[in-house]
Amino acid sequence: MSLVPKRPIVTHSPLRLLPDVGRVIAMLFIPGEEMPGGGSRASSVIDRILAMDDSEVRTTLADVRRRFAHRHRQLDATWSRHFHVAAHRAGRGLGVSADRALLIGAYFTRECSLEAAALFNPSIVAHPDQSGLGYGQTRFVMSLRAVGEGHVSSIEFRTGIVDDEGDIRLDDPGMFLDSGQHSPGPYQRRLFASKLAERGCDHEAAALVLGRLAPQFGPDELEIAIELLHRDLPFGPAASHAVDCIRWVAANNYTVTFASDTAVAERVLWPNGPAEQQGMEDARFVRFVDDDGAVTYLATYTAFDRPHVAPQMLSTADFRTFVVSQLSGPVAANKGMALFPKKVGGRYVALSRWDREHSAVTMSDDGTEWAEATTLDPALQPWQLIQVGNCGSPLETDAGWLVLTHGVGPMREYAIGAILLDLDDPRRVIGALTDPVLVPSDDERDGYVPNVVYSCGALITGEVLVLPYAFADSAVGAAIVDLPALLDRLTGAGG
């Protein structure tokens, strides 16, 4: 046994990201619907606004605009959209003045502070645009889990530059937030079939609808297939249930597009599908390079609808347009999936914690259906006996796939460790640390969830590993890890 102490491999960056309650977004508000079991009071509210005289409308609108316009980009356009939604929900065809329509829209708008409760669980990837940088610099995109009113989680972003010494500089995130424009689809027939089977909806009516659809289809084709079902099959409870299930799957697969004049850090992915109505949690982004060299940014995240959780997928080329899709199969059934940055042996590969306790490697032919898993079996240490999971997508090194892990030990204290997987067969563990890389420091223990350090992804630049991490499920810091020293310890070459 060597008496030479191990040299330190971790330094802490001065980076600190704390929740900012002033980062707000203007959202649709239908009075009454915010309460459990509440019904819409849209009609009565609209009637009260219609009863206001023109002078009162102008005065009230001017006052609201004065107090809120500086907090939002194009607030009048938001009010106009919300006016049309409110009028539609109330079943009202309204011929009103432009000012009165905007005021109705303002009454049906609320602000939501996205970070009111916490900002945590970051992942980091190289930015699609690496132009104009100095030697050794990398521009990055960092995703974050923001938790606001009602403990609803959304996905935020920050951008910045890190150099090969690990010095991090964040860009100004901007003062306006945008949740983008949502549109349905695209849809995959195979995914629909799998999700319907999981929900027990794979009977005659569902088969008739799917049988009329191409392998890839859009919302118009889906509506036509559903209409034809009414013609061809007696529409009893079973058929009605099948259509409800089909519409549920459709609602969970959608696209979000942001305006080109918004910065990445102003874009927010807000829960939209029914499977994620309580939150989009812990996105693990990875820069995925396909066999033909095409680059796509993929992320698995946890969709939460209380009480259910399920991993879902984000796909984007530019962090402006995001395609949201479900995953299927018994392995895609819990938190903590993380994709490898490329295929291995011609197949997609991911880390999973499908049994809720252990890390596993799973493979898929299409990146959607995950049916098999191999549990990884490094010897567990005392600091990780309760459960083990990943801290983001594996990082490719010459020595193997570097996987940062989280382990839970006594007093439910989280620590971050590392294992090394074989490059050609990532189901094989070739190295594992006996001691954690990172534990909560004394000034990081207290917060929303005490004694937790956690990450959803790191970035290699030069010979350092940039590891952003959350502490106490409350805020974000960063550790800079000496990569060669870490790999030496994992391979047994270090002291």
C-alpha positions as CSV (number, residue, x, y, z in Angstrom):
1,M,0.0,0.0,0.0
2,S,1.4,3.4,-1.0
3,L,2.1,5.9,1.8
4,V,2.2,8.7,-0.7
5,P,-1.1,10.7,-0.4
6,K,-3.2,11.0,-3.5
7,R,-2.8,14.4,-5.2
8,P,-5.9,16.5,-5.3
9,I,-7.7,16.3,-8.6
10,V,-10.6,18.7,-8.0
11,T,-10.6,22.5,-7.7
12,H,-13.7,24.6,-7.2
13,S,-14.7,27.3,-9.7
14,P,-16.0,30.6,-8.3
15,L,-19.1,30.1,-10.4
16,R,-22.4,30.3,-8.5
17,L,-25.8,30.3,-10.1
18,L,-28.5,31.2,-7.6
19,P,-32.3,31.3,-8.3
20,D,-33.5,34.6,-9.6
21,V,-37.1,35.3,-8.7
22,G,-37.2,38.1,-11.2
23,R,-37.0,35.7,-14.2
24,V,-40.6,35.6,-15.1
25,I,-42.7,34.5,-18.0
26,A,-46.1,35.6,-19.1
27,M,-48.5,32.7,-19.3
28,L,-52.2,32.0,-20.0
29,F,-54.4,32.3,-16.9
30,I,-58.0,31.0,-16.9
31,P,-59.6,32.0,-13.5
32,G,-60.9,29.0,-11.8
33,E,-58.9,26.4,-13.6
34,E,-55.9,26.9,-11.3
35,M,-57.8,25.2,-8.5
36,P,-58.1,21.4,-8.3
37,G,-61.5,20.5,-9.7
38,G,-62.2,24.2,-10.5
39,G,-64.2,25.2,-13.5
40,S,-63.5,28.1,-15.8
41,R,-64.9,31.5,-14.8
42,A,-63.9,32.9,-18.2
43,S,-67.4,34.0,-19.2
44,S,-68.1,36.0,-16.1
45,V,-64.8,37.7,-16.1
46,I,-65.3,38.7,-19.8
47,D,-68.7,40.0,-18.9
48,R,-67.3,42.3,-16.3
49,I,-64.7,43.7,-18.7
50,L,-67.3,44.2,-21.3
51,A,-69.3,46.3,-18.8
52,M,-66.4,48.8,-18.4
53,D,-66.8,52.1,-20.2
54,D,-64.3,53.0,-22.9
55,S,-62.5,55.5,-20.8
56,E,-62.0,53.0,-18.0
57,V,-60.7,50.4,-20.5
58,R,-58.1,52.8,-21.9
59,T,-57.0,54.0,-18.4
60,T,-56.7,50.4,-17.1
61,L,-54.9,49.1,-20.1
62,A,-52.4,52.0,-20.1
63,D,-51.7,51.4,-16.4
64,V,-51.1,47.7,-16.8
65,R,-48.9,48.3,-19.8
66,R,-46.8,50.9,-17.9
67,R,-46.2,48.5,-15.0
68,F,-45.5,45.3,-17.0
69,A,-44.4,46.0,-20.5
70,H,-40.7,46.4,-19.5
71,R,-40.8,42.9,-18.0
72,H,-41.7,41.0,-21.2
73,R,-40.9,41.0,-24.9
74,Q,-43.9,41.9,-27.1
75,L,-46.4,41.8,-24.2
76,D,-49.3,43.2,-26.4
77,A,-48.8,40.2,-28.7
78,T,-49.1,37.8,-25.7
79,W,-52.3,39.6,-24.6
80,S,-53.7,39.3,-28.1
81,R,-53.1,35.5,-28.1
82,H,-54.6,35.1,-24.7
83,F,-57.7,37.1,-25.6
84,H,-58.4,34.7,-28.5
85,V,-57.9,31.6,-26.2
86,A,-60.1,33.0,-23.5
87,A,-62.9,34.0,-26.0
88,H,-62.8,30.5,-27.5
89,R,-62.9,28.8,-24.2
90,A,-65.8,30.9,-23.1
91,G,-67.6,30.2,-26.4
92,R,-67.8,33.8,-27.2
93,G,-67.6,35.5,-30.6
94,L,-66.5,39.0,-29.6
95,G,-66.5,42.0,-31.8
96,V,-64.7,44.4,-29.5
97,S,-62.2,47.3,-29.9
98,A,-58.5,46.6,-30.0
99,D,-57.9,48.1,-26.6
100,R,-60.7,46.1,-25.0
101,A,-59.4,42.9,-26.6
102,L,-55.9,43.6,-25.2
103,L,-57.3,44.3,-21.8
104,I,-59.3,41.0,-21.8
105,G,-56.0,39.3,-22.8
106,A,-54.3,41.0,-19.8
107,Y,-56.9,39.7,-17.4
108,F,-56.2,36.2,-18.8
109,T,-52.4,36.5,-18.3
110,R,-50.3,35.8,-15.3
111,E,-46.6,35.9,-14.5
112,C,-44.8,32.8,-13.4
113,S,-41.4,33.0,-11.6
114,L,-39.6,30.0,-13.0
115,E,-36.9,29.9,-10.4
116,A,-39.0,30.9,-7.4
117,A,-38.1,27.6,-5.5
118,A,-34.8,26.5,-7.0
119,L,-32.3,26.4,-9.9
120,F,-30.3,23.2,-10.0
121,N,-29.2,19.9,-11.8
122,P,-27.2,21.3,-14.7
123,S,-25.8,19.6,-17.8
124,I,-23.3,21.2,-20.2
125,V,-22.4,20.6,-23.9
126,A,-20.4,22.4,-26.5
127,H,-22.4,25.1,-28.2
128,P,-23.3,24.6,-31.9
129,D,-21.5,27.8,-32.7
130,Q,-17.8,27.7,-32.0
131,S,-16.8,30.7,-34.1
132,G,-14.8,33.7,-32.9
133,L,-13.1,32.0,-30.0
134,G,-9.5,32.2,-28.7
135,Y,-7.1,29.4,-28.4
136,G,-8.3,26.7,-25.9
137,Q,-11.7,28.2,-25.5
138,T,-15.0,26.4,-25.9
139,R,-18.4,28.0,-26.1
140,F,-21.0,26.0,-24.2
141,V,-24.7,25.6,-23.5
142,M,-25.8,24.7,-20.0
143,S,-29.2,23.4,-19.3
144,L,-30.8,23.8,-15.8
145,R,-33.8,22.6,-14.0
146,A,-35.9,25.6,-12.7
147,V,-38.6,25.0,-10.1
148,G,-41.2,27.7,-9.6
149,E,-44.8,28.1,-8.4
150,G,-46.6,24.8,-7.6
151,H,-43.2,23.1,-7.7
152,V,-43.5,22.8,-11.5
153,S,-40.1,22.1,-13.2
154,S,-39.1,23.6,-16.5
155,I,-35.8,23.6,-18.5
156,E,-33.8,26.7,-18.8
157,F,-30.5,27.5,-20.5
158,R,-27.3,29.6,-20.0
159,T,-24.5,30.1,-22.4
160,G,-20.8,31.0,-21.8
161,I,-17.2,30.3,-22.6
162,V,-14.8,28.0,-20.7
163,D,-11.1,27.7,-21.5
164,D,-8.8,24.7,-21.2
165,E,-7.8,25.8,-17.7
166,G,-11.4,25.5,-16.5
167,D,-12.0,29.3,-16.2
168,I,-15.8,29.8,-16.8
169,R,-17.4,33.0,-18.1
170,L,-21.2,33.1,-18.3
171,D,-23.0,35.3,-20.8
172,D,-25.7,37.8,-19.7
173,P,-28.9,35.6,-19.8
174,G,-31.0,38.5,-20.9
175,M,-34.1,40.0,-19.2
176,F,-36.9,38.4,-21.3
177,L,-38.1,34.8,-21.3
178,D,-40.0,33.0,-24.0
179,S,-41.7,29.6,-23.9
180,G,-41.8,29.3,-27.8
181,Q,-44.6,28.2,-30.1
182,H,-45.9,24.7,-29.8
183,S,-47.0,22.6,-32.7
184,P,-48.1,18.9,-32.9
185,G,-45.9,16.1,-34.1
186,P,-44.0,14.7,-35.8
187,Y,-45.3,11.2,-35.1
188,Q,-43.9,7.7,-35.5
189,R,-46.3,4.8,-36.0
190,R,-44.1,2.3,-34.2
191,L,-43.9,4.6,-31.1
192,F,-47.7,5.0,-31.1
193,A,-48.1,1.2,-31.2
194,S,-45.7,0.7,-28.3
195,K,-47.2,3.4,-26.1
196,L,-50.8,2.2,-26.8
197,A,-49.7,-1.4,-25.8
198,E,-48.2,-0.1,-22.6
199,R,-51.5,1.6,-21.7
200,G,-53.6,-1.4,-22.6
201,C,-55.1,0.3,-25.7
202,D,-53.7,-2.1,-28.4
203,H,-57.1,-3.5,-29.5
204,E,-59.1,-3.4,-32.8
205,A,-59.9,0.3,-32.8
206,A,-56.3,1.4,-32.3
207,A,-55.1,-1.1,-34.9
208,L,-57.5,0.3,-37.5
209,V,-56.3,3.8,-36.9
210,L,-52.6,2.9,-37.0
211,G,-53.1,0.6,-40.0
212,R,-54.1,3.7,-42.1
213,L,-50.9,5.6,-41.2
214,A,-47.5,5.7,-42.7
215,P,-44.4,4.9,-40.6
216,Q,-44.0,8.7,-40.1
217,F,-47.1,10.9,-40.2
218,G,-48.5,14.3,-39.1
219,P,-51.5,15.6,-37.2
220,D,-53.7,15.9,-40.3
221,E,-53.2,12.3,-41.3
222,L,-53.9,11.2,-37.7
223,E,-57.2,13.2,-37.7
224,I,-58.3,11.6,-41.0
225,A,-57.6,8.1,-39.6
226,I,-59.6,8.8,-36.5
227,E,-62.5,10.1,-38.6
228,L,-62.5,7.0,-40.7
229,L,-62.6,4.9,-37.6
230,H,-66.0,6.4,-36.8
231,R,-67.2,5.3,-40.2
232,D,-65.9,1.7,-40.1
233,L,-66.5,0.6,-36.5
234,P,-69.3,0.9,-34.0
235,F,-68.2,3.6,-31.7
236,G,-68.6,2.1,-28.3
237,P,-66.6,2.5,-25.0
238,A,-63.6,0.4,-26.3
239,A,-63.3,2.6,-29.4
240,S,-63.7,5.8,-27.5
241,H,-61.0,4.6,-25.0
242,A,-58.7,3.8,-27.9
243,V,-59.1,7.3,-29.4
244,D,-58.5,8.9,-26.0
245,C,-55.3,6.9,-25.7
246,I,-54.2,7.9,-29.2
247,R,-54.8,11.5,-28.5
248,W,-52.9,11.2,-25.2
249,V,-49.8,9.8,-27.1
250,A,-50.2,12.5,-29.8
251,A,-50.3,15.3,-27.1
252,N,-47.0,14.1,-25.7
253,N,-45.1,14.3,-29.0
254,Y,-44.7,17.9,-30.2
255,T,-42.4,20.5,-31.4
256,V,-41.3,23.8,-29.8
257,T,-39.9,26.6,-31.9
258,F,-38.4,29.9,-30.7
259,A,-38.1,33.2,-32.5
260,S,-34.7,33.8,-34.1
261,D,-34.3,37.1,-32.2
262,T,-34.3,35.3,-28.8
263,A,-31.1,34.3,-27.2
264,V,-30.6,30.7,-26.1
265,A,-30.7,31.8,-22.4
266,E,-34.1,33.4,-23.0
267,R,-35.7,30.2,-24.1
268,V,-37.6,28.1,-21.7
269,L,-39.0,24.6,-22.3
270,W,-42.2,24.6,-20.3
271,P,-44.4,21.5,-19.7
272,N,-46.8,21.0,-22.5
273,G,-47.8,17.3,-22.8
274,P,-50.1,15.6,-20.3
275,A,-47.3,13.2,-19.2
276,E,-45.2,16.2,-18.0
277,Q,-47.9,18.5,-16.6
278,Q,-46.1,18.6,-13.3
279,G,-42.7,19.1,-14.7
280,M,-39.8,18.5,-17.1
281,E,-37.0,17.4,-14.8
282,D,-33.2,16.8,-15.0
283,A,-32.4,17.1,-18.8
284,R,-29.2,15.3,-19.7
285,F,-28.0,16.8,-22.9
286,V,-25.4,15.2,-25.2
287,R,-23.8,16.2,-28.4
288,F,-24.7,13.1,-30.5
289,V,-22.6,12.4,-33.6
290,D,-24.3,9.9,-36.0
291,D,-22.5,7.4,-38.2
292,D,-22.6,9.8,-41.1
293,G,-21.1,12.6,-39.1
294,A,-24.4,14.5,-38.6
295,V,-24.6,16.3,-35.2
296,T,-27.8,16.5,-33.1
297,Y,-28.2,17.6,-29.6
298,L,-30.2,15.0,-27.7
299,A,-31.5,15.0,-24.1
300,T,-33.4,12.6,-22.0
301,Y,-35.4,14.2,-19.3
302,T,-38.0,13.0,-16.7
303,A,-41.6,13.8,-17.5
304,F,-43.6,14.0,-14.3
305,D,-47.4,14.1,-14.1
306,R,-47.9,13.1,-10.4
307,P,-47.6,10.3,-9.6
308,H,-46.0,8.9,-12.7
309,V,-42.5,9.5,-14.1
310,A,-41.1,8.5,-17.5
311,P,-38.1,9.4,-19.5
312,Q,-38.7,11.4,-22.7
313,M,-36.5,12.8,-25.4
314,L,-35.5,16.2,-26.7
315,S,-33.9,16.6,-30.1
316,T,-32.4,19.9,-31.5
317,A,-29.8,21.0,-34.0
318,D,-29.6,24.6,-32.9
319,F,-31.4,25.1,-29.5
320,R,-34.0,27.0,-31.4
321,T,-36.3,24.2,-32.5
322,F,-36.9,21.2,-30.2
323,V,-38.7,18.0,-31.0
324,V,-40.2,16.3,-27.9
325,S,-40.9,12.6,-28.1
326,Q,-41.7,9.7,-25.8
327,L,-39.6,6.6,-25.3
328,S,-40.9,3.1,-25.0
329,G,-40.0,-0.3,-23.6
330,P,-39.5,-1.7,-20.1
331,V,-36.1,-0.1,-19.6
332,A,-37.5,3.4,-20.4
333,A,-39.5,3.4,-17.2
334,N,-37.8,5.5,-14.6
335,K,-35.6,8.5,-13.9
336,G,-32.0,8.9,-15.0
337,M,-31.6,7.8,-18.6
338,A,-28.5,9.2,-20.3
339,L,-27.5,8.7,-23.9
340,F,-24.1,7.9,-25.2
341,P,-22.7,10.5,-27.6
342,K,-22.5,8.0,-30.5
343,K,-23.7,4.6,-31.5
344,V,-21.6,1.6,-30.4
345,G,-21.7,-1.5,-32.6
346,G,-24.3,0.2,-34.8
347,R,-26.8,0.6,-32.0
348,Y,-27.9,3.5,-29.7
349,V,-26.7,3.1,-26.2
350,A,-27.9,4.7,-22.9
351,L,-27.4,4.5,-19.2
352,S,-30.5,3.6,-17.2
353,R,-31.6,3.1,-13.7
354,W,-34.7,1.2,-14.6
355,D,-34.7,-0.8,-11.4
356,R,-34.4,2.4,-9.3
357,E,-31.2,1.2,-7.5
358,H,-28.5,0.3,-9.9
359,S,-26.9,1.7,-13.1
360,A,-27.4,-0.3,-16.2
361,V,-26.5,-0.1,-19.9
362,T,-29.3,-0.5,-22.5
363,M,-29.2,-0.6,-26.3
364,S,-31.7,0.2,-29.0
365,D,-31.9,-0.1,-32.7
366,D,-33.8,3.1,-33.3
367,G,-33.2,5.2,-30.1
368,T,-36.9,5.0,-29.2
369,E,-37.6,1.4,-28.1
370,W,-35.5,0.3,-25.1
371,A,-36.2,-3.3,-24.2
372,E,-33.1,-4.8,-22.7
373,A,-30.6,-3.8,-20.0
374,T,-27.4,-5.1,-18.4
375,T,-26.8,-4.0,-14.8
376,L,-23.3,-2.6,-14.2
377,D,-21.7,-4.3,-11.2
378,P,-18.8,-2.3,-9.8
379,A,-18.2,-3.1,-6.1
380,L,-20.4,-0.7,-4.1
381,Q,-18.7,1.5,-1.5
382,P,-20.2,2.7,1.7
383,W,-21.0,6.1,0.3
384,Q,-23.3,4.6,-2.4
385,L,-25.0,1.6,-0.8
386,I,-28.6,3.0,-1.0
387,Q,-28.6,3.6,-4.8
388,V,-26.3,4.5,-7.7
389,G,-27.1,6.4,-10.9
390,N,-25.4,8.5,-13.5
391,C,-24.5,12.2,-13.5
392,G,-25.0,12.6,-17.2
393,S,-24.0,11.1,-20.5
394,P,-20.7,9.1,-20.8
395,L,-17.7,11.0,-22.0
396,E,-15.4,9.3,-24.6
397,T,-11.7,9.1,-23.6
398,D,-8.9,7.0,-24.9
399,A,-9.0,5.0,-21.7
400,G,-12.8,4.2,-22.0
401,W,-16.2,5.7,-21.5
402,L,-16.0,8.0,-18.5
403,V,-19.2,7.9,-16.5
404,L,-19.7,10.3,-13.6
405,T,-22.0,8.7,-11.1
406,H,-24.0,9.7,-8.0
407,G,-24.2,7.5,-5.0
408,V,-26.4,7.8,-1.9
409,G,-25.1,6.8,1.5
410,P,-25.7,7.4,5.2
411,M,-27.9,10.3,6.1
412,R,-29.1,10.3,2.5
413,E,-25.9,12.2,1.6
414,Y,-25.2,12.3,-2.2
415,A,-21.7,12.1,-3.6
416,I,-20.3,12.1,-7.1
417,G,-18.0,9.3,-8.2
418,A,-16.8,7.8,-11.5
419,I,-16.5,4.6,-13.3
420,L,-14.9,3.6,-16.6
421,L,-16.6,1.4,-19.2
422,D,-15.0,-0.5,-22.1
423,L,-15.2,1.5,-25.4
424,D,-16.2,-1.4,-27.5
425,D,-18.5,-3.1,-24.9
426,P,-19.8,-0.5,-22.5
427,R,-21.6,-3.2,-20.5
428,R,-18.2,-4.0,-19.1
429,V,-16.8,-2.0,-16.1
430,I,-13.0,-1.6,-16.4
431,G,-12.5,0.9,-13.6
432,A,-14.2,2.4,-10.6
433,L,-13.3,4.9,-7.9
434,T,-13.4,3.7,-4.3
435,D,-13.7,7.3,-3.1
436,P,-16.0,10.0,-4.4
437,V,-14.8,12.9,-6.6
438,L,-17.1,15.4,-5.0
439,V,-19.1,15.5,-1.7
440,P,-21.1,18.4,-0.3
441,S,-18.8,21.0,1.3
442,D,-19.9,22.6,4.6
443,D,-21.3,25.6,2.8
444,E,-23.2,23.4,0.3
445,R,-25.1,21.2,2.7
446,D,-28.1,23.3,3.6
447,G,-30.9,24.1,1.2
448,Y,-34.2,22.7,-0.2
449,V,-32.8,19.1,0.0
450,P,-29.8,19.0,2.3
451,N,-26.6,17.0,1.7
452,V,-27.0,16.6,-2.1
453,V,-24.5,17.2,-4.9
454,Y,-25.8,16.2,-8.3
455,S,-25.0,16.8,-12.0
456,C,-26.7,16.0,-15.3
457,G,-23.6,16.3,-17.4
458,A,-20.0,17.4,-17.7
459,L,-17.7,18.7,-20.5
460,I,-14.1,17.8,-21.4
461,T,-12.0,20.7,-22.6
462,G,-8.2,20.2,-23.0
463,E,-7.1,18.1,-20.0
464,V,-9.8,19.3,-17.6
465,L,-13.3,18.1,-16.9
466,V,-15.7,20.9,-16.3
467,L,-18.3,19.5,-13.9
468,P,-21.3,21.9,-13.1
469,Y,-23.2,20.5,-10.2
470,A,-26.2,21.4,-8.0
471,F,-25.9,21.5,-4.3
472,A,-28.8,21.0,-1.8
473,D,-31.2,21.0,-4.8
474,S,-31.0,24.8,-4.5
475,A,-28.3,26.4,-6.6
476,V,-25.4,25.5,-9.0
477,G,-21.6,25.5,-8.6
478,A,-18.8,24.0,-10.7
479,A,-15.8,21.8,-10.1
480,I,-12.8,21.5,-12.3
481,V,-11.3,18.0,-12.4
482,D,-7.8,17.1,-13.5
483,L,-8.8,14.6,-16.2
484,P,-5.5,12.7,-16.6
485,A,-5.3,12.3,-12.8
486,L,-8.9,11.0,-12.7
487,L,-8.2,8.5,-15.5
488,D,-5.0,7.3,-13.8
489,R,-7.0,6.5,-10.7
490,L,-9.7,4.7,-12.7
491,T,-7.1,2.6,-14.6
492,G,-4.9,2.0,-11.5
493,A,-2.0,4.0,-12.9
494,G,-2.3,6.8,-10.3
495,G,-1.3,6.9,-6.7
